Amino acid sequence: MQHFLDIADLSADELSDLLDLATRLKTEWLGRGNLPLLSGKVLGMVFQKPSLRTRVSFEVGMLHLGGQALYLSPDEIGLGKRESIADVARVLSRYVQGIMARVFAHDHVLELARYATVPVINGLSDYNHPCQALADMLTIQERHKRIKGLKIAYVGDGNNVATSLLMAASKLGAHFAIATPPDYALQASVIARAGEFAQESGGQISVTTDPGTAAEDADVIYTDTWTSMGKEAEAERRRLAFPPYQVNRALVERAHPDCIVMHCLPAHRGEEITDEVADGPHSALFDQAENRMHAQKAVLVRLMAD
């Protein structure tokens, strides 16, 4: 890999390799600790959007690997406003050995990668969230011991998280079932591209507006906030559309008895997910959060280690 921008850019073998490496790094960290594979390396972290998990998981992950991370706030960078994205990429490339960017517009992270001479990692964009999907696949693999052949049901907004989760599931041969309100479906082009991957891997994609149909016999039920950052103007309209898509006890009972429930966080409890489910025996929410760090360490090693 030269950069980590989109799950769709990876082959199934590359994706599996990252998951295997993440598992090894996690096992090492829980034992004697990680080797300083990134000693002397610095990751520059460019933030347009705030985040608990993205900042802490990358920063602590770099520390585990013997490197350092530098947080750059929106006011310090002004990406594309105070200074052109191309110039930011070229300047940072002279100071750091890798760049992680959490942005609004996906074009911004693509432009950073175009002009940077160091690896660029997409920490989130309005199009996708590959770091989250990698952590999700690691969590599913840990809980179910496999990914191929599982049914992963995504219920809620067809957003950036759903896009990357779909790409990863399709690459690895899972059955991805997504239920969204009619006006909030994934783009047809995204479904079509993932369909090509599913055909290669033996996976399957189901699209519906009925959450119960998606959750039926699922091994995983996944949801996300109804109103993502940048969509606040739509919040009231979304609150009217999404209540039938709440992940609650009744929906979980449609799934397999050993189903796990996932949410990338932050969760709006009482909206897209109930407390009973988020804190219940099926919940994998906080394993996901922890695995952001271990999955991202695999990406950092593959991109930045000598």
Secondary structure, DSSP 8 states (H G I E B T S, - for coil): ---B--GGGS-HHHHHHHHHHHHHHHHHHHTT----TTTT-EEEEEESS--SHHHHHHHHHHHHTT-EEEEE-HHHH-BTTTB-HHHHHHHHHHH-SEEEEE-SSHHHHHHHHHH-SS-EEEEE-SS--HHHHHHHHHHHHHHHS--TT-EEEEES---HHHHHHHHHHHHTT-EEEEE--GGG---HHHHHHHHHHHHHHT-EEEEES-HHHHHTT-SEEEE--SS-TT-GGGHHHHHHHSGGG-B-HHHHTTS-TT-EEEE-S---BTTTB-HHHHTSTTB-HHHHHHHHHHHHHHHHHHHH--
